[in-house]
Amino acid sequence: MQSEHSYTQLDPRLSASCEPTPVMQPQWLAVNTELAEYLGIPEDLFGNEHGLRIFAGNEVPDWAQPAALGYAGHQFANYVPQLGDGRAVLLAEVTAADGKRFDLQLKGSGRTPFSRGGDGRSPIGPVLREYVVSEAMYRLGVPTTRALAAVATGELVQREQAEPGAILTRVASSHLRVGTAQYVLAFKDRELLHSFADYVIQRHYPACATADQPYLSLLQAVIDRQAQLIAKWMSLGFIHGVMNTDNMTLSGETIDYGPCAFMEAYDPATVFSSIDRRGRYMYQNQPPIAMWNLARFAETLLPLLHAEGEASEPAIKAATEAVEGFEARYLHYYWQEMTRKLGLTPESPGAQLLVQDFLDLLAQYKIDFTLAFRYLSDEEPTRLAQLFTNEHHWRPWYDRWQAAWPKGFSPEQLQQVNPAYIPRNHRIQELIDEAIKEGSLAKFNRLNKVLREPFVERDENQDLMAPAAAGEQVTRTFCGT
């Protein structure tokens, strides 16, 4: 298997060479064979002891040069100058058959120079959660990091209680973040910043290299990618939970599935993260927080937006205009996504008002976001009616929507737009509990299988469509660190 190490060779200050810490009794939990085949990873690395040792961190193959990456970040708006991979190591960069390059990273593989007193490990719960949710996001059409493998360590990890440990192999277009750019800026080395920005352009936005102002073009490109990403999140009711600048990728992929969750009853003020006590990262705040994070990225590029390397007034003006343009870009993508969920376009007469009025109904009557949109694809609105207690609540809106249907439209077309299945929080908690208490992966495997085809509804999986009953609700999610 061919591999590269281009980022860690960019500058020695940006990463720290370190090997995974071996574990006692590794065991396979899951392998994403389809992803492995796409990446060109040899089949003989999975399902046997040799591959198990590699993905448990017990053996460093000759194609790997493990290193922890440095980055900074604003955590809940508080700047921390050095964070870095405290429990992860980048093994290598591999190139798929289509020419796209990806990072292979072990997460939960032990202490690194950036651990800051942490144990560098991960309990099994966060590993299974990230595996399920990241793969579900991929199938839902959301740009995301992905899960290649999960391995149990045979050791206990102490959090609120002792839990079995596990290691996730994460795949990403890169692990470069807004926080990475902040880390580079802190060295106050314009040549390093120049090299870093050129690297980001070369790896993710090659068209920017030939622009009149490459670094302004880079800023605009990252802003556009993030606008698309957040619009996707919002259209699915997804709440990231910890949108710190170190958790915003420059590639535009979703990363870090710690305290994330999919909203059930529609409420724009929904918060799940146990550490988000003031609701900074609630559902409705995700677009403005993304814009805030992008402003921090713009700050890192200011020295490159002026010929003399100064944060000049023209540079600040150009960067400010670019960041302020996020809102219009986001709204453009948001209305594309949301009107599509009704079978309309943003230009359809009254389409945006229909979307907003439907959301207002869902909020007023605490209706499940995913099911409400899914049931619009039914030929008859029987199931939609069952979500409400009174026909007068929904029927006037439904009649208006019917009147807006374009010529030749059939509600069934929406089955390819509005998913039947999402990784509901209580189902994830059930599979985690089963893995911890019974050592079984039956629920994990079943949910993964169903989420491979989230738009295909099957009678035998109706239970996985249903929102949590009163006694099943999981309202708090955790980072796992």
Secondary structure as the mmCIF struct_conf table of DSSP 4:
data_model
#
loop_
_struct_conf.conf_type_id
_struct_conf.id
_struct_conf.beg_label_comp_id
_struct_conf.beg_label_asym_id
_struct_conf.beg_label_seq_id
_struct_conf.end_label_comp_id
_struct_conf.end_label_asym_id
_struct_conf.end_label_seq_id
STRN STRN1 GLU A 4 GLU A 4
TURN_TY1_P TURN_TY1_P1 SER A 6 LEU A 10
HELX_RH_3T_P HELX_RH_3T_P1 PRO A 12 LEU A 14
STRN STRN2 SER A 15 SER A 17
HELX_LH_PP_P HELX_LH_PP_P1 GLU A 19 PRO A 22
BEND BEND1 MET A 24 GLN A 25
STRN STRN3 GLN A 27 VAL A 31
HELX_RH_AL_P HELX_RH_AL_P1 THR A 33 LEU A 39
TURN_TY1_P TURN_TY1_P2 GLY A 40 GLY A 40
HELX_RH_3T_P HELX_RH_3T_P2 GLU A 43 LEU A 45
BEND BEND2 PHE A 46 ASN A 48
HELX_RH_AL_P HELX_RH_AL_P2 GLU A 49 PHE A 55
TURN_TY1_P TURN_TY1_P3 ALA A 56 GLY A 57
BEND BEND3 ASN A 58 ASN A 58
TURN_TY1_P TURN_TY1_P4 ASP A 62 TRP A 63
STRN STRN4 ALA A 67 LEU A 69
HELX_LH_PP_P HELX_LH_PP_P2 GLY A 70 GLY A 70
STRN STRN5 GLY A 73 GLN A 75
TURN_TY1_P TURN_TY1_P5 PHE A 76 ALA A 77
STRN STRN6 ASN A 78 VAL A 80
BEND BEND4 PRO A 81 PRO A 81
BEND BEND5 GLY A 86 ARG A 87
STRN STRN7 ALA A 88 THR A 95
TURN_TY1_P TURN_TY1_P6 ALA A 97 ASP A 98
BEND BEND6 GLY A 99 GLY A 99
STRN STRN8 ARG A 101 LYS A 107
BEND BEND7 GLY A 108 GLY A 108
STRN STRN9 SER A 109 SER A 109
TURN_TY1_P TURN_TY1_P7 PRO A 113 PHE A 114
TURN_TY1_P TURN_TY1_P8 ARG A 116 GLY A 117
STRN STRN10 ARG A 121 ARG A 121
STRN STRN11 PRO A 123 PRO A 123
HELX_RH_AL_P HELX_RH_AL_P3 ILE A 124 ARG A 139
TURN_TY1_P TURN_TY1_P9 LEU A 140 GLY A 141
STRN STRN12 THR A 144 THR A 144
STRN STRN13 ARG A 146 GLN A 158
BEND BEND8 ARG A 159 GLN A 161
STRN STRN14 ALA A 162 ALA A 172
BEND BEND9 SER A 173 SER A 173
STRN STRN15 ARG A 177 ARG A 177
HELX_RH_AL_P HELX_RH_AL_P4 VAL A 178 LEU A 185
TURN_TY1_P TURN_TY1_P10 ALA A 186 PHE A 187
HELX_RH_AL_P HELX_RH_AL_P5 ARG A 190 HIS A 204
HELX_RH_3T_P HELX_RH_3T_P3 PRO A 206 THR A 210
BEND BEND10 ALA A 211 GLN A 213
HELX_RH_AL_P HELX_RH_AL_P6 PRO A 214 LEU A 236
TURN_TY1_P TURN_TY1_P11 GLY A 237 GLY A 237
STRN STRN16 PHE A 238 ILE A 239
BEND BEND11 GLY A 241 GLY A 241
HELX_RH_3T_P HELX_RH_3T_P4 THR A 245 ASN A 247
STRN STRN17 THR A 249 THR A 249
BEND BEND12 LEU A 250 SER A 251
STRN STRN18 THR A 254 THR A 254
BEND BEND13 GLY A 258 PRO A 259
STRN STRN19 ALA A 261 PHE A 262
BEND BEND14 GLU A 264 GLU A 264
STRN STRN20 ALA A 265 ALA A 265
TURN_TY1_P TURN_TY1_P12 PRO A 268 ALA A 269
STRN STRN21 SER A 273 SER A 273
TURN_TY1_P TURN_TY1_P13 SER A 274 ILE A 275
TURN_TY1_P TURN_TY1_P14 ARG A 277 ARG A 278
TURN_TY1_P TURN_TY1_P15 ARG A 280 TYR A 281
HELX_RH_3T_P HELX_RH_3T_P5 TYR A 283 ASN A 285
HELX_RH_AL_P HELX_RH_AL_P7 GLN A 286 LEU A 301
HELX_RH_3T_P HELX_RH_3T_P6 LEU A 302 LEU A 304
BEND BEND15 LEU A 305 HIS A 306
TURN_TY1_P TURN_TY1_P16 ALA A 307 GLU A 308
BEND BEND16 GLY A 309 GLU A 310
HELX_RH_AL_P HELX_RH_AL_P8 GLU A 313 GLU A 324
TURN_TY1_P TURN_TY1_P17 GLY A 325 GLY A 325
HELX_RH_AL_P HELX_RH_AL_P9 PHE A 326 ARG A 340
TURN_TY1_P TURN_TY1_P18 LYS A 341 GLY A 343
TURN_TY1_P TURN_TY1_P19 PRO A 346 GLU A 347
BEND BEND17 SER A 348 SER A 348
TURN_TY1_P TURN_TY1_P20 PRO A 349 GLY A 350
HELX_RH_AL_P HELX_RH_AL_P10 ALA A 351 TYR A 365
TURN_TY1_P TURN_TY1_P21 LYS A 366 LYS A 366
STRN STRN22 ASP A 368 ASP A 368
HELX_RH_AL_P HELX_RH_AL_P11 PHE A 369 TYR A 375
TURN_TY1_P TURN_TY1_P22 LEU A 376 SER A 377
BEND BEND18 ASP A 378 GLU A 380
TURN_TY1_P TURN_TY1_P23 PRO A 381 PRO A 381
HELX_RH_AL_P HELX_RH_AL_P12 THR A 382 LEU A 387
BEND BEND19 PHE A 388 THR A 389
HELX_RH_AL_P HELX_RH_AL_P13 GLU A 391 ALA A 403
TURN_TY1_P TURN_TY1_P24 ALA A 404 ALA A 404
HELX_LH_PP_P HELX_LH_PP_P3 TRP A 405 PRO A 406
TURN_TY1_P TURN_TY1_P25 LYS A 407 GLY A 408
HELX_RH_3T_P HELX_RH_3T_P7 PRO A 411 GLN A 416
TURN_TY1_P TURN_TY1_P26 VAL A 417 VAL A 417
BEND BEND20 ASN A 418 ASN A 418
BEND BEND21 ALA A 420 ALA A 420
HELX_RH_AL_P HELX_RH_AL_P14 ASN A 425 GLU A 438
HELX_RH_AL_P HELX_RH_AL_P15 ALA A 442 LEU A 451
TURN_TY1_P TURN_TY1_P27 ARG A 452 ARG A 452
BEND BEND22 GLU A 453 GLU A 453
TURN_TY1_P TURN_TY1_P28 PRO A 454 PHE A 455
HELX_RH_3T_P HELX_RH_3T_P8 ASP A 459 LEU A 464
TURN_TY1_P TURN_TY1_P29 MET A 465 MET A 465
BEND BEND23 ALA A 466 ALA A 466
HELX_LH_PP_P HELX_LH_PP_P4 PRO A 467 ALA A 469
TURN_TY1_P TURN_TY1_P30 ALA A 470 GLU A 472
STRN STRN23 THR A 477 THR A 477
#
